[in-house]
Amino acid sequence: MKNISLKAFGSRIWDIVPLPTSHVLSQVSALVFTILSPFVVEVNAQSLDEYLIQAAENNPGLKASYARYEATLERTKQPGLPDPELRIGLFLKPMERYMGNQQADIQLMQMFPWFGSVSTRREEANQMALAKYQLFLEDKNELMYLVKSTWYEMIRLNEEIRIVRENLEFLQKHEELALIKFQTAGGSSASQQTSTNAPTSASSATSATSSGMNGMAGRSALTGLPSTGMNSAMSSTAMGNAGTTMSDILQLRIEKKDLENTLAQLEANLEPLQIKFNQLLNREIHTEIMLTEGFSPLQLSPDKLALLDSIKKNSPMLAMLDAELASYDQQARMARLDGRPMFGAGVNYMPFTERQESGMAMGGQDMVMPMVSVTMPIYRKKVNARIREAELLKEATVLDRQKTENLLAMDWANSFRDWEDAERKLDLYAGQLELTQQNLDLLSASYTAGQVGMEKILDVHHQLHSYQLKRIDAINLQYQSLAMLEKLSASPLLID
């Protein structure tokens, strides 16, 4: 069996061209079954496309929509001639007639509507079935959009969870670095105190052997008072550095607690999305979902106005309203035809038996009489009301079509705005991330050398974390916009 590409498969799913109504829609069933059949083609597809196929096969809402279409399709088989009418009258006592004694009166009549009435009813049913089919396609597009949107949201959350974990690792490493600095500062302070006490004892022993002014001068020099003041300052500085480092450690732990809470919230937010995704596929709520790794920015190639034309051309909602317009035209025509006479043709059969009169057998021959009838539709109010009803429904549908076309254009504009906004943000965040990362690397090196405090590193780290999350949100916005545009155009879009 020949493999087809993802784009080819996508076109097979999305592009279903309505058949001419003259074929009615018996062949449409085969097309839809092809969409829903799991083993029609082999597909070189990623997991999302496999999930889309599962959703099309298993979603109960989509199955219900298709069942409604099939039910409407059965109406195309209903228009036809009225059933023949058979009347039988039996005489409890034979009716004496000249032809003999009449035993019964049997009539068989077939009515025929005005020319074109049956075909008009069938065409109206065809158009309503086609409208239901287009509604089924719209439901399918909506389901595909929901599956894609939920899929992209789950990937976004996974990426945010990954970023938070990476930032937790960053904070953990800097906490370990701060602990080392704290321990080093504490050890330096203790050794400095020991070295200060030793010279003081030696100078005291020397000053005890001195006398007079020279002894006082010698004691002053040997006791090292200026040296003692300098060592006290150095000890204070060391203790100050130790205190600052301890503050850094506490601040890092506060930041870690915040990120751990954010991580727990993100993981909690992921579960409802997984349940929603499994329900769209009509599976158990805790069925494992194989998500793809990573989020890559996209490049969209179609021209905006060309895509808008494609949306107006391929939208199932517009096609459904067009089919309804055609059905209302047929309803108005059918109302006019119902205001025409109906003709009937039949036969009347009267069985007779012989009648004795003056000893002679009279009659006894059965009679067969052809019959013709015609209705007289003289009450025109109901006919005119039906015609007016169809015309008003058609007018309302024309307005609904205009409203739907306007809404599609609005959704198209909003989706492209979101796409372009995401592209601008991605360009911005790419540069901001690079500069912020360079700044963070420089500050980390300076912190190791004791030139900057942890507060500056944490400020820049906050910026980096924020830009990372904003970048993921921008990429997700791209994918959400793409899913919406594909829903609106009812076809896959080419991306670079």
C-alpha positions in Angstrom: 0.0 0.0 0.0 1.3 3.4 -0.9 2.1 5.8 1.9 0.9 9.3 1.6 2.4 12.4 3.2 0.9 14.3 6.1 -0.2 17.1 3.8 -1.9 14.7 1.5 -3.6 13.0 4.4 -4.6 16.4 5.7 -6.2 17.3 2.5 -8.1 14.0 2.5 -9.5 14.8 6.0 -10.2 18.4 5.3 -11.2 18.7 1.7 -14.5 17.0 1.0 -16.2 18.6 -1.9 -20.0 18.4 -1.9 -21.4 16.2 -4.7 -24.0 17.5 -7.1 -27.4 17.2 -5.7 -28.5 15.1 -8.7 -26.3 12.3 -7.4 -27.7 12.9 -4.0 -25.8 12.1 -1.4 -25.6 8.3 -1.4 -21.9 8.6 -2.4 -21.3 11.1 0.4 -21.6 8.3 2.9 -18.7 6.5 1.3 -16.6 9.7 1.6 -17.4 10.2 5.2 -16.8 6.5 6.0 -13.4 6.9 4.4 -12.6 9.7 6.8 -13.7 7.7 9.8 -12.1 4.4 8.8 -8.9 3.6 10.7 -7.3 1.4 8.1 -8.0 3.1 4.8 -4.5 4.4 4.3 -1.2 4.2 6.0 0.0 7.5 7.2 3.4 8.8 7.9 2.2 11.0 10.7 3.2 12.3 14.1 1.3 11.4 17.2 -1.0 14.5 17.0 -2.3 13.3 13.6 -2.9 9.8 15.0 -4.9 11.4 17.9 -6.9 13.4 15.4 -7.9 10.2 13.6 -8.9 8.6 16.9 -11.0 11.6 17.7 -12.8 11.4 14.3 -13.4 7.7 14.9 -14.5 7.7 18.5 -15.9 11.1 19.5 -19.6 10.6 20.4 -20.6 14.1 19.4 -19.2 13.7 15.9 -20.9 10.3 15.6 -24.2 11.9 16.7 -23.8 14.6 14.1 -23.1 12.0 11.4 -26.2 10.0 12.5 -28.3 13.1 12.1 -27.0 13.6 8.6 -27.8 10.0 7.8 -31.3 10.4 9.2 -31.9 13.5 7.0 -30.5 11.5 4.1 -33.3 9.0 4.5 -35.8 11.8 3.7 -34.6 11.9 0.1 -36.2 8.4 -0.4 -39.6 9.5 1.0 -41.1 11.7 -1.8 -43.3 9.8 -4.2 -46.8 9.2 -5.3 -49.5 9.0 -2.7 -50.6 5.5 -1.8 -53.5 4.0 -3.9 -56.9 4.1 -2.2 -59.1 1.1 -2.1 -62.7 1.3 -1.1 -65.0 -1.8 -0.6 -68.7 -1.5 0.2 -70.7 -4.7 0.9 -74.5 -4.8 0.9 -76.0 -6.7 3.8 -79.0 -7.2 1.6 -78.3 -7.3 -2.2 -79.3 -4.0 -3.9 -81.9 -4.7 -6.6 -80.9 -3.0 -9.8 -81.9 -3.4 -13.4 -78.6 -5.2 -14.0 -79.3 -7.6 -11.2 -78.7 -7.8 -7.5 -75.6 -5.7 -6.6 -73.5 -7.5 -4.0 -70.8 -4.9 -3.4 -69.1 -1.7 -4.6 -65.3 -1.8 -5.0 -63.3 1.3 -5.9 -59.5 1.6 -6.6 -58.1 5.1 -7.0 -54.6 6.5 -7.5 -54.0 10.2 -7.1 -51.2 12.0 -9.1 -49.8 15.3 -7.9 -49.1 18.2 -10.2 -46.2 17.8 -12.6 -42.9 18.3 -10.9 -44.2 18.0 -7.3 -42.4 14.8 -6.5 -39.0 15.9 -7.9 -39.3 19.2 -6.1 -39.9 17.4 -2.8 -36.9 15.2 -3.5 -34.7 18.1 -4.3 -35.7 19.9 -1.2 -34.8 16.8 0.9 -31.5 16.6 -0.9 -30.6 20.2 0.0 -31.5 19.7 3.6 -29.4 16.6 3.7 -26.5 18.5 2.2 -27.0 21.2 4.8 -26.8 18.5 7.5 -23.7 17.1 5.9 -22.0 20.5 6.0 -23.0 20.9 9.6 -21.3 17.5 10.2 -18.1 18.9 8.6 -18.3 22.0 10.8 -18.6 19.8 13.8 -15.6 17.8 12.6 -13.5 21.0 12.1 -14.5 22.2 15.6 -13.4 18.8 17.1 -10.1 18.9 15.3 -9.5 22.4 16.6 -10.3 21.4 20.2 -7.9 18.5 20.0 -5.1 20.6 18.5 -5.7 23.5 21.0 -5.7 21.1 24.0 -2.6 19.4 22.6 -0.7 22.6 22.2 -1.7 23.8 25.7 -0.4 20.6 27.2 2.9 21.0 25.4 3.1 24.6 26.7 2.6 23.5 30.2 5.2 20.8 29.8 7.7 23.4 28.5 6.9 25.7 31.4 7.4 22.9 33.8 10.8 22.2 32.2 11.8 25.8 32.5 10.8 26.0 36.1 12.8 22.9 36.9 15.9 24.3 35.1 15.6 27.5 37.2 15.3 25.5 40.3 18.5 23.8 39.4 20.1 27.2 38.9 19.0 28.4 42.3 20.2 25.1 43.9 23.7 25.6 42.4 23.9 29.2 43.6 22.7 28.2 47.0 25.5 25.6 47.2 28.0 28.4 46.1 26.6 30.7 48.7 27.1 28.0 51.4 30.7 27.5 50.4 31.3 31.3 50.6 29.6 31.4 54.0 31.8 28.6 55.3 34.9 30.1 53.8 34.1 33.5 55.4 33.5 31.8 58.8 36.8 30.0 58.6 38.7 33.1 57.7 37.3 35.0 60.6 38.3 32.3 63.1 41.9 32.1 61.8 42.2 35.9 61.8 41.1 36.0 65.5 43.8 33.3 66.4 46.6 35.2 64.6 45.6 38.4 66.4 45.8 36.9 69.9 49.3 35.4 69.4 51.2 38.7 68.8 49.4 40.3 71.7 50.7 37.8 74.2 54.3 38.1 72.9 54.2 41.9 73.1 53.0 41.7 76.7 55.9 39.4 77.7 58.4 41.8 76.1 56.9 44.9 77.7 57.4 43.4 81.2 61.2 43.5 80.8 61.2 47.2 79.7 61.6 50.3 81.9 61.5 54.1 81.7 60.4 56.1 78.7 62.1 53.7 76.4 60.2 50.8 78.0 57.0 52.7 77.6 57.8 53.4 74.0 58.9 49.9 73.4 55.7 48.6 75.1 53.6 50.8 73.0 55.3 49.6 69.9 55.4 45.9 70.9 51.8 45.7 72.1 50.8 46.6 68.6 47.8 48.8 69.3 47.5 50.0 65.7 47.8 46.4 64.6 45.1 45.4 67.0 42.7 48.0 65.6 43.4 46.9 62.0 42.8 43.2 62.9 39.5 44.2 64.6 38.4 45.9 61.4 39.3 42.9 59.3 37.4 40.7 61.7 34.3 42.9 61.4 34.6 42.9 57.6 34.8 39.1 57.6 31.7 38.9 59.9 29.9 41.3 57.6 30.7 39.2 54.6 29.5 36.1 56.4 26.2 37.9 57.3 25.7 39.0 53.7 26.2 35.5 52.5 23.8 34.1 55.0 21.2 36.6 53.7 21.9 35.4 50.2 21.3 31.8 51.2 17.9 32.7 52.8 16.9 34.7 49.8 17.7 31.8 47.5 15.7 29.5 49.6 12.7 31.9 49.4 13.0 32.0 45.7 13.2 28.2 45.6 10.0 27.9 47.6 8.2 30.2 45.2 9.4 28.2 42.2 8.4 24.9 43.8 4.9 26.3 44.4 4.8 27.4 40.8 5.9 24.0 39.7 3.2 22.3 41.7 0.6 24.6 40.3 1.7 23.9 36.7 1.6 20.2 37.3 -1.9 20.5 38.8 -3.0 22.6 35.7 -1.8 19.8 33.4 -4.3 17.2 34.7 -7.5 18.9 33.6 -6.1 19.3 30.1 -5.2 15.6 30.0 -8.7 14.7 31.0 -10.2 17.0 28.5 -8.0 15.6 25.7 -8.9 12.0 26.6 -12.6 12.9 26.7 -12.4 14.4 23.2 -11.0 11.1 22.1 -13.7 9.3 24.2 -11.1 7.4 26.2 -10.5 6.8 29.9 -9.6 10.0 31.6 -6.3 8.8 32.9 -5.1 7.2 29.6 -1.5 8.0 28.9 -0.8 10.8 26.3 2.4 10.7 24.4 3.3 14.3 23.9 6.0 15.5 21.6 9.1 17.2 23.0 9.7 20.9 22.6 8.0 23.9 20.9 9.5 25.3 17.7 8.5 28.6 16.2 6.6 28.4 12.9 6.7 30.4 9.7 3.4 30.8 7.9 3.5 31.2 4.1 -0.1 31.9 2.8 -1.1 35.4 1.7 -3.6 36.9 4.1 -6.2 38.0 1.5 -5.9 34.7 -0.4 -6.5 32.8 2.8 -9.6 34.9 3.5 -10.9 34.0 0.1 -10.2 30.4 0.8 -12.1 30.6 4.1 -15.2 32.1 2.3 -14.9 29.4 -0.4 -14.4 26.3 1.9 -16.3 27.2 5.0 -18.8 24.5 5.9 -21.1 27.0 7.6 -21.4 29.1 4.5 -22.0 25.9 2.4 -24.7 24.8 4.9 -26.4 28.2 4.6 -26.2 28.0 0.8 -27.9 24.6 0.9 -30.6 25.9 3.2 -31.2 28.8 0.7 -31.6 26.2 -2.1 -34.0 24.2 0.1 -36.2 27.2 0.8 -36.4 27.9 -2.9 -37.6 24.4 -3.3 -40.1 24.8 -0.5 -41.6 27.9 -2.1 -41.9 26.1 -5.4 -43.4 23.1 -3.7 -46.0 25.3 -2.0 -47.0 26.7 -5.4 -47.2 23.2 -6.8 -49.4 22.1 -3.9 -51.8 24.9 -4.9 -52.3 23.2 -8.2 -54.9 20.5 -8.8 -54.2 16.8 -8.2 -55.5 14.2 -10.6 -56.8 10.8 -9.9 -57.4 7.7 -12.0 -59.1 4.5 -11.0 -61.7 1.9 -11.6 -65.0 1.0 -10.0 -66.1 -2.6 -9.9 -69.6 -3.7 -9.1 -70.4 -7.4 -8.9 -74.0 -8.4 -9.7 -76.0 -11.7 -9.4 -79.0 -12.7 -11.4 -82.4 -11.4 -10.3 -85.6 -13.5 -10.9 -88.4 -11.4 -12.3 -91.6 -13.1 -13.6 -89.8 -16.4 -13.7 -87.0 -15.0 -15.9 -83.4 -14.4 -14.9 -82.5 -10.8 -15.2 -78.9 -9.3 -15.4 -76.2 -10.9 -13.4 -73.3 -9.4 -15.5 -70.6 -7.5 -13.4 -69.9 -3.9 -14.2 -66.5 -2.2 -14.5 -66.4 1.6 -14.7 -63.2 3.7 -15.2 -63.0 6.7 -13.0 -61.2 10.1 -13.1 -61.0 12.7 -10.3 -59.5 16.1 -9.8 -59.0 18.2 -6.7 -60.0 21.8 -6.5 -57.6 23.9 -4.4 -59.8 26.9 -4.0 -58.6 27.8 -0.5 -55.5 29.9 -1.2 -54.7 31.4 2.2 -52.7 28.3 3.3 -50.8 28.1 0.0 -49.9 31.8 0.1 -48.9 31.5 3.8 -46.5 28.6 2.9 -45.0 30.6 0.1 -44.5 33.6 2.4 -43.0 31.4 5.1 -40.4 30.1 2.6 -39.6 33.6 1.4 -39.1 34.9 5.0 -36.9 31.9 5.9 -34.8 32.5 2.8 -34.5 36.2 3.7 -33.4 35.3 7.2 -30.9 32.8 5.9 -29.4 35.4 3.5 -28.8 37.6 6.6 -27.4 34.8 8.6 -25.0 34.0 5.8 -23.8 37.6 5.7 -23.4 37.6 9.5 -21.5 34.3 9.4 -19.2 35.7 6.6 -18.5 38.8 8.8 -17.8 36.6 11.8 -15.4 34.5 9.7 -13.6 37.6 8.6 -13.3 38.8 12.2 -11.9 35.5 13.4 -9.5 35.5 10.4 -8.3 39.0 11.3 -8.0 38.1 15.0 -6.0 35.0 14.2 -3.6 36.8 11.9 -3.2 39.5 14.5 -2.3 37.0 17.1 0.1 35.3 14.7 1.9 38.5 13.8 1.9 39.6 17.5 3.5 36.2 18.4 6.2 36.7 15.6 7.1 40.2 16.9 7.3 38.9 20.5 9.5 36.0 19.4 11.9 38.3 17.6 12.0 40.5 20.7 12.4 37.6 23.2 15.2 36.0 21.2 17.4 39.1 21.6 16.3 39.7 25.1 17.1 36.2 26.2 20.5 36.3 24.7 21.4 39.6 26.4 19.9 38.6 29.7 21.8 35.3 29.7 25.1 37.1 29.0 24.4 39.5 31.8 23.6 36.6 34.1 26.8 34.8 33.2 28.8 37.9 33.9 27.1 38.6 37.3 27.6 34.9 38.3 31.3 35.2 37.6 31.5 38.5 39.5 29.6 37.0 42.4 32.1 34.1 42.6 34.9 36.7 42.8 32.9 38.6 45.5 32.3 41.7 43.4 28.5 41.8 43.3 25.8 40.6 45.7 23.2 37.8 45.1 20.4 40.4 44.9 21.6 41.5 41.4 21.8 37.9 40.2 18.3 37.2 41.4 16.9 40.3 39.7 18.5 39.3 36.4 17.4 35.7 36.9 13.8 36.9 37.3 14.1 38.6 34.0 15.5 35.5 32.3 12.8 33.3 33.7 10.1 35.8 32.6 11.4 36.0 29.1 11.6 32.2 28.9 8.0 31.8 29.8 6.9 34.6 27.5 8.7 33.0 24.7 6.8 29.7 25.3 3.5 31.7 25.4 4.3 33.3 22.1 5.1 30.0 20.4 1.9 28.6 21.8 0.0 31.6 20.5 1.4 30.8 17.1 0.2 27.2 17.2 -3.2 28.3 18.5 -3.6 30.8 15.7 -2.6 28.2 13.2 -5.2 25.8 14.5 -7.9 28.5 14.3 -6.9 29.4 10.7 -7.0 25.8 9.7 -10.4 25.5 11.3 -11.7 28.5 9.5 -10.3 27.5 6.1 -11.3 23.8 6.6 -7.9 22.8 5.2 -4.3 22.4 6.4 -2.0 25.4 5.9 1.5 25.2 4.5 4.1 26.2 7.1 7.9 26.5 6.7 
